[in-house]
Amino acid sequence: MAATYRVGVIGRTGKGNYGHGLDTVWKDIPQAEVVAIADDHKGGREDAVKKTGASHAYADYRDMLDKEKLDIVAVAPRWLDQHHDMVLACAERGCHVYMEKPFSRTLEEADEMVRAVEMKHLKLAIAHTTRYTPSLPVIKNFIADGGIGDVLEVRARGKEDRNRGGGEDLWVLGTHMLDLMRVFTGDVATCYAHVTEKGLPVSKANVYDGREGIGPLAADAINACYTFRENRINGYFGSHRDRAGQPSRFGLQIFGSKGVIEMTSGFGKTCHLLKDPSWSPGRSGAKWIPISSQGAGRAETVHGSHQGGNTAAVNDLIQSIEKDTMPASSIYDARAATEMIVGVFESHRLKTSVPFPLENRKNPLTMLDE
């Protein structure tokens, strides 16, 4: 591999654009040079050339892949209806991939993407950037050393805003939290979920074509319980439309026998520790204190931003290419988070707890009987 990586960027102006900075992160990577961009929108294509400094621009990303001999491709659009085709095209040309979340619309697509990348011995990293937050190793070590006692459960919530709360929140933002759950708990054994619309179980009549290329979607309220294979603890995810809090509840809480750790979504965000076995600071008098890359009781010194998270992820991807290791947020982690999402709707369809890996790899909402 060349000392300088030839990078191509795929965008879709008006349909997910360039994600959260997946086009501009390369300016912070000395080993990388954006040589080409692809966007079927003429104005967006011209703007992307100015932002990235790319020498060449293409209306069709396949033309770019055929002509530019790229090392790494940023699959940047936030919309996910073309993620499958874009990743397969990159793999066919032997390109490593850094891509925006969510990963794919179905587990069928996810499985095909994994096989394509495996066949060419390539690396794919997904922009679950909270995985790269500087405090994460400190928190993991703190928990391993018994800082909050025995971990008893984990809880996550989506953004729960007016437009996306429920099913869309699970797909678009919940993927961050489900991925983060697995950092602390490992692989999922089972999922049991309630999926409702206006208080009633979702039926075939409630299914609609989701925004941002999600495909069939439903529910203004999601309540899911996961059991994890290694330690059998439970993890919970919930999202109810138009129930957002201020400050936001969008994050993950890890409950132990001696206290609680709270992580909000995003790179470099200050996390908090509550040393209280009752989990009730108002009753016990205990207070939340920061826990950061500098340790417990110390504020975070790393500036939090999408760009910082992308930079950390891309540097990790390049290291994984050079050392033939797995990226910290790999294609397998991307598929696992997708499976946790699909498991919610599959549990609802079958009206029971479902074991992982899921036997059904299609979208369960297309299979509702009524």
C-alpha positions as CSV (number, residue, x, y, z in Angstrom):
1,M,0.0,0.0,0.0
2,A,1.3,3.5,-0.9
3,A,2.4,5.8,1.9
4,T,-0.3,8.2,0.8
5,Y,-3.7,6.7,0.5
6,R,-5.8,7.7,-2.5
7,V,-9.3,8.4,-1.2
8,G,-12.6,8.8,-3.1
9,V,-15.7,10.2,-1.5
10,I,-19.3,9.2,-2.5
11,G,-22.0,11.7,-1.7
12,R,-25.7,12.2,-2.6
13,T,-26.7,15.8,-2.3
14,G,-30.3,15.9,-1.2
15,K,-30.3,12.3,-0.2
16,G,-28.0,12.1,2.8
17,N,-25.4,14.4,1.4
18,Y,-22.0,13.7,2.8
19,G,-23.0,12.4,6.2
20,H,-21.5,14.0,9.3
21,G,-18.2,15.3,7.8
22,L,-17.1,12.1,6.0
23,D,-16.0,14.3,3.0
24,T,-13.8,16.7,5.0
25,V,-12.3,14.5,7.7
26,W,-9.5,13.6,5.3
27,K,-7.9,17.0,5.6
28,D,-6.9,16.0,9.1
29,I,-5.2,12.8,7.9
30,P,-1.6,13.4,6.6
31,Q,-1.5,9.9,5.1
32,A,-4.6,10.5,2.9
33,E,-5.4,12.6,-0.2
34,V,-8.9,13.0,-1.6
35,V,-8.4,12.6,-5.3
36,A,-12.0,12.2,-6.5
37,I,-15.6,12.7,-5.4
38,A,-18.8,11.4,-6.9
39,D,-22.2,12.9,-6.6
40,D,-25.2,12.8,-9.0
41,H,-26.1,16.4,-8.1
42,K,-24.2,18.9,-10.2
43,G,-24.2,21.7,-7.6
44,G,-23.4,19.4,-4.7
45,R,-20.6,17.9,-6.8
46,E,-19.1,21.3,-7.4
47,D,-19.3,22.3,-3.8
48,A,-17.6,19.0,-2.7
49,V,-14.7,19.7,-5.0
50,K,-14.2,23.0,-3.3
51,K,-14.4,21.5,0.2
52,T,-12.2,18.5,-0.4
53,G,-9.7,19.8,-3.0
54,A,-10.4,16.7,-5.2
55,S,-8.9,16.8,-8.6
56,H,-11.7,14.8,-10.3
57,A,-15.5,14.7,-10.0
58,Y,-18.0,12.2,-11.3
59,A,-21.7,12.0,-11.6
60,D,-21.6,8.2,-11.2
61,Y,-19.6,6.7,-8.3
62,R,-19.1,3.6,-10.4
63,D,-17.1,5.6,-13.0
64,M,-15.0,7.0,-10.2
65,L,-14.3,3.5,-8.8
66,D,-13.4,2.2,-12.3
67,K,-11.0,5.1,-13.2
68,E,-9.3,6.3,-10.1
69,K,-7.6,3.2,-8.5
70,L,-8.6,4.2,-5.0
71,D,-7.3,2.8,-1.8
72,I,-10.1,3.9,0.5
73,V,-13.6,5.1,-0.2
74,A,-15.8,7.2,2.1
75,V,-19.4,6.0,1.6
76,A,-20.8,9.2,3.1
77,P,-24.5,9.5,2.4
78,R,-26.7,9.3,5.5
79,W,-29.5,7.7,3.5
80,L,-29.0,4.0,3.5
81,D,-31.0,2.7,0.5
82,Q,-27.8,2.7,-1.6
83,H,-25.3,1.6,1.1
84,H,-25.5,-2.0,0.0
85,D,-24.8,-1.3,-3.7
86,M,-22.0,1.2,-2.9
87,V,-20.2,-1.1,-0.5
88,L,-20.4,-4.0,-3.0
89,A,-19.0,-1.8,-5.8
90,C,-16.1,-0.7,-3.5
91,A,-15.3,-4.2,-2.6
92,E,-15.4,-5.4,-6.2
93,R,-12.7,-2.8,-7.0
94,G,-10.6,-3.7,-3.9
95,C,-11.3,-0.5,-1.9
96,H,-11.4,-0.3,1.9
97,V,-14.4,1.6,3.2
98,Y,-15.2,4.2,5.8
99,M,-19.0,4.7,5.9
100,E,-21.8,6.6,7.5
101,K,-24.4,4.8,9.7
102,P,-26.9,3.2,9.6
103,F,-25.3,0.2,7.9
104,S,-28.0,-1.5,5.8
105,R,-31.8,-1.9,5.4
106,T,-31.9,-5.6,6.1
107,L,-29.8,-8.4,7.4
108,E,-29.8,-9.9,3.9
109,E,-28.0,-6.8,2.7
110,A,-25.7,-6.8,5.7
111,D,-24.7,-10.4,5.1
112,E,-23.9,-9.7,1.4
113,M,-21.8,-6.7,2.4
114,V,-19.8,-8.8,4.9
115,R,-19.2,-11.6,2.4
116,A,-18.0,-9.1,-0.3
117,V,-15.6,-7.4,2.1
118,E,-14.3,-10.8,3.4
119,M,-13.8,-12.2,-0.1
120,K,-11.4,-9.4,-0.9
121,H,-9.7,-9.3,2.6
122,L,-10.7,-5.6,2.9
123,K,-11.4,-3.4,6.0
124,L,-14.7,-1.5,6.6
125,A,-15.2,0.8,9.5
126,I,-18.6,2.5,10.3
127,A,-19.0,5.9,11.9
128,H,-20.2,4.8,15.3
129,T,-17.9,7.5,16.6
130,T,-18.8,7.2,20.3
131,R,-16.7,4.0,20.2
132,Y,-13.7,6.2,19.8
133,T,-14.4,8.7,22.5
134,P,-11.2,9.1,24.6
135,S,-12.9,8.3,27.9
136,L,-14.1,4.8,26.8
137,P,-10.9,2.8,27.7
138,V,-10.9,4.6,31.1
139,I,-14.5,3.7,31.7
140,K,-14.0,0.1,30.7
141,N,-11.0,-0.3,33.0
142,F,-12.9,1.4,35.8
143,I,-15.8,-1.1,35.5
144,A,-13.4,-4.0,35.2
145,D,-11.7,-2.9,38.4
146,G,-15.0,-3.0,40.2
147,G,-15.6,0.8,40.3
148,I,-19.3,0.3,40.1
149,G,-19.4,-3.2,41.5
150,D,-21.0,-6.0,39.5
151,V,-22.8,-4.7,36.4
152,L,-26.5,-5.5,36.7
153,E,-28.1,-3.9,33.7
154,V,-27.6,-1.3,30.9
155,R,-30.2,1.2,29.7
156,A,-30.3,3.3,26.6
157,R,-32.7,5.8,25.0
158,G,-32.9,7.4,21.7
159,K,-33.3,11.1,21.0
160,E,-37.1,10.8,21.2
161,D,-37.8,14.0,19.2
162,R,-41.0,15.0,17.5
163,N,-40.3,13.7,14.1
164,R,-38.1,10.6,14.6
165,G,-39.0,9.1,18.0
166,G,-39.9,5.5,17.9
167,G,-39.0,3.3,14.9
168,E,-37.1,5.9,13.0
169,D,-35.1,6.9,16.1
170,L,-34.2,3.2,16.6
171,W,-32.8,3.0,13.1
172,V,-31.1,6.3,12.6
173,L,-29.8,7.1,16.1
174,G,-30.4,4.0,18.2
175,T,-27.7,2.2,16.2
176,H,-25.1,4.3,18.1
177,M,-26.5,3.2,21.5
178,L,-27.0,-0.4,20.6
179,D,-23.4,-0.5,19.3
180,L,-22.2,1.0,22.6
181,M,-24.1,-1.5,24.6
182,R,-22.1,-4.3,23.0
183,V,-18.9,-2.6,23.9
184,F,-19.7,-3.3,27.6
185,T,-21.8,-6.4,27.3
186,G,-20.7,-8.4,24.3
187,D,-23.0,-10.3,21.9
188,V,-26.8,-10.5,22.2
189,A,-28.5,-13.8,23.1
190,T,-32.1,-12.8,22.8
191,C,-34.4,-9.8,22.2
192,Y,-38.0,-9.2,23.4
193,A,-39.8,-6.0,22.3
194,H,-43.1,-4.1,22.3
195,V,-43.6,-2.0,19.2
196,T,-46.7,0.2,19.2
197,E,-48.4,3.1,17.4
198,K,-50.7,5.3,19.5
199,G,-50.7,2.7,22.3
200,L,-51.7,-0.2,20.1
201,P,-49.5,-3.0,18.7
202,V,-48.2,-2.2,15.3
203,S,-50.1,-3.9,12.5
204,K,-49.6,-4.2,8.7
205,A,-51.8,-1.1,8.3
206,N,-49.3,1.0,10.3
207,V,-46.3,0.2,8.1
208,Y,-45.1,3.0,5.8
209,D,-42.1,3.8,3.7
210,G,-39.5,5.3,6.1
211,R,-37.6,8.4,5.4
212,E,-33.9,8.5,4.4
213,G,-34.2,5.3,2.5
214,I,-34.9,3.1,5.5
215,G,-37.6,1.1,3.8
216,P,-40.7,-0.3,5.5
217,L,-41.0,1.3,9.0
218,A,-43.5,1.7,11.8
219,A,-44.0,2.6,15.5
220,D,-44.1,5.8,17.5
221,A,-42.9,3.8,20.6
222,I,-40.2,1.2,21.0
223,N,-39.5,-0.8,24.2
224,A,-36.9,-3.5,23.8
225,C,-35.1,-5.8,26.2
226,Y,-31.9,-7.7,25.2
227,T,-30.2,-10.5,27.1
228,F,-26.4,-10.7,26.5
229,R,-24.7,-14.0,25.9
230,E,-21.6,-13.8,28.0
231,N,-23.0,-12.5,31.4
232,R,-26.8,-12.9,30.9
233,I,-27.4,-9.3,32.0
234,N,-30.3,-7.4,30.5
235,G,-30.0,-4.3,28.3
236,Y,-33.0,-2.0,27.6
237,F,-33.6,0.4,24.7
238,G,-36.6,2.8,24.5
239,S,-37.8,5.6,22.3
240,H,-41.1,7.3,22.4
241,R,-41.9,10.0,19.8
242,D,-42.1,13.6,21.1
243,R,-41.0,12.7,24.6
244,A,-37.5,14.2,24.4
245,G,-36.0,15.7,27.6
246,Q,-33.9,18.8,28.2
247,P,-31.1,18.0,28.8
248,S,-31.4,15.1,26.4
249,R,-31.6,11.5,27.6
250,F,-29.9,10.3,24.4
251,G,-27.2,8.0,25.8
252,L,-26.4,4.9,27.8
253,Q,-26.4,4.2,31.5
254,I,-24.5,1.3,33.0
255,F,-25.9,0.2,36.4
256,G,-23.7,-1.6,38.9
257,S,-24.2,-2.8,42.4
258,K,-22.1,0.2,43.7
259,G,-23.1,2.9,41.3
260,V,-23.9,4.1,37.8
261,I,-22.0,5.4,34.8
262,E,-23.7,7.6,32.2
263,M,-22.4,8.1,28.6
264,T,-24.0,10.6,26.2
265,S,-23.7,10.0,22.5
266,G,-20.8,11.6,20.7
267,F,-17.1,11.8,20.6
268,G,-15.4,13.6,23.5
269,K,-18.5,14.2,25.5
270,T,-18.0,14.3,29.3
271,C,-19.3,11.1,30.9
272,H,-20.5,10.9,34.5
273,L,-20.2,8.6,37.5
274,L,-22.6,8.2,40.4
275,K,-21.0,6.3,43.4
276,D,-24.3,5.3,44.9
277,P,-25.6,1.7,45.2
278,S,-29.2,3.0,45.6
279,W,-28.9,4.8,42.1
280,S,-30.9,7.6,43.7
281,P,-28.8,10.8,44.3
282,G,-31.7,12.8,45.6
283,R,-32.2,10.2,48.4
284,S,-28.6,9.3,49.2
285,G,-26.9,12.7,48.8
286,A,-24.4,11.3,46.4
287,K,-23.6,13.5,43.4
288,W,-22.7,12.9,39.8
289,I,-19.0,13.5,39.0
290,P,-17.3,13.6,35.6
291,I,-15.3,10.6,34.4
292,S,-13.1,11.3,31.5
293,S,-10.0,10.3,29.6
294,Q,-8.2,11.9,32.6
295,G,-10.0,9.7,35.1
296,A,-12.8,9.9,37.6
297,G,-13.5,13.3,39.0
298,R,-11.8,15.1,36.1
299,A,-13.4,17.0,33.3
300,E,-12.8,15.9,29.7
301,T,-10.0,17.8,28.0
302,V,-10.5,16.5,24.4
303,H,-12.7,18.7,22.3
304,G,-15.9,16.8,21.3
305,S,-17.0,17.0,17.6
306,H,-18.1,14.9,14.7
307,Q,-14.8,15.8,13.0
308,G,-12.8,14.5,16.0
309,G,-14.7,11.3,16.1
310,N,-14.2,10.8,12.3
311,T,-10.5,11.6,12.6
312,A,-10.1,9.0,15.3
313,A,-12.1,6.4,13.3
314,V,-10.1,7.0,10.1
315,N,-6.8,6.8,11.8
316,D,-7.9,3.5,13.4
317,L,-9.0,2.2,10.0
318,I,-5.6,3.0,8.4
319,Q,-3.9,1.3,11.3
320,S,-6.1,-1.8,10.8
321,I,-5.2,-1.8,7.1
322,E,-1.5,-1.6,7.8
323,K,-1.4,-4.1,10.6
324,D,-4.2,-6.4,9.3
325,T,-6.2,-6.0,12.4
326,M,-9.9,-5.3,12.9
327,P,-11.2,-1.7,13.1
328,A,-12.5,-0.8,16.5
329,S,-15.9,-0.2,14.8
330,S,-15.9,-3.0,12.2
331,I,-18.2,-4.4,9.6
332,Y,-19.1,-7.1,12.1
333,D,-20.1,-4.5,14.7
334,A,-22.1,-2.7,12.1
335,R,-24.0,-5.9,11.3
336,A,-24.5,-6.7,14.9
337,A,-26.1,-3.3,15.6
338,T,-28.3,-3.8,12.6
339,E,-29.4,-7.2,13.9
340,M,-30.3,-5.6,17.3
341,I,-32.6,-3.2,15.4
342,V,-34.2,-5.9,13.2
343,G,-34.6,-8.1,16.3
344,V,-37.0,-5.6,17.8
345,F,-39.4,-5.9,14.8
346,E,-38.9,-9.6,14.6
347,S,-39.8,-10.1,18.2
348,H,-42.9,-8.0,17.6
349,R,-43.9,-10.0,14.5
350,L,-43.5,-13.4,16.3
351,K,-44.9,-12.1,19.6
352,T,-42.1,-13.7,21.6
353,S,-38.5,-13.5,22.5
354,V,-36.2,-14.2,19.5
355,P,-32.8,-15.9,19.7
356,F,-29.7,-14.5,18.0
357,P,-28.4,-14.8,15.4
358,L,-31.8,-14.2,13.8
359,E,-33.0,-16.9,11.5
360,N,-35.1,-14.3,9.5
361,R,-32.8,-12.0,7.5
362,K,-35.6,-10.0,5.8
363,N,-37.4,-6.9,7.1
364,P,-40.0,-8.3,9.6
365,L,-42.4,-5.5,8.9
366,T,-42.9,-6.8,5.4
367,M,-44.1,-10.1,6.9
368,L,-46.8,-9.0,9.3
369,D,-50.0,-11.0,8.9
370,E,-52.4,-8.2,9.8
